[in-house]
């Protein structure tokens, strides 16, 4: 057996650095959790992230295959840190959050327009365009909204999304 093959097998078995090292976060799945994860993998239920998390947790289970983090990472094409983070999340935050992820506490950005302002943008769009224009463009609407003082600044994309909601 060549050195490179021996080294790769050793890495996959996780004997590099000692196999006796205890994991800080140990995955112990109940029978119902294991069945749910198997179901997610078999039927490809949920997002691709959820399926991959399910696969990782099944391989990390001490009552199951009990693969090392390095072997799991190589098998599923992710980093060892990803596997470690998933172990930690399962132990500290619970099964559902480990599988589905955390919901956002707040949106990434607050809304530019409130309901009344959105209604004014829609009314503006339904009205006649300014003189010299045959129809409203998104950029023209955005300029008019700023000129009317509804908001300090707005992008044409925000105007598009507002109009799209109304159909």
Secondary structure as GFF3:
##gff-version 3
##sequence-region A 1 167
A	DSSP	alpha_helix	3	13	.	.	.	ID=ss1
A	DSSP	alpha_helix	31	43	.	.	.	ID=ss2
A	DSSP	alpha_helix	48	60	.	.	.	ID=ss3
A	DSSP	alpha_helix	69	76	.	.	.	ID=ss4
A	DSSP	alpha_helix	80	93	.	.	.	ID=ss5
A	DSSP	alpha_helix	95	100	.	.	.	ID=ss6
A	DSSP	alpha_helix	115	126	.	.	.	ID=ss7
A	DSSP	alpha_helix	138	147	.	.	.	ID=ss8
A	DSSP	alpha_helix	156	166	.	.	.	ID=ss9
###
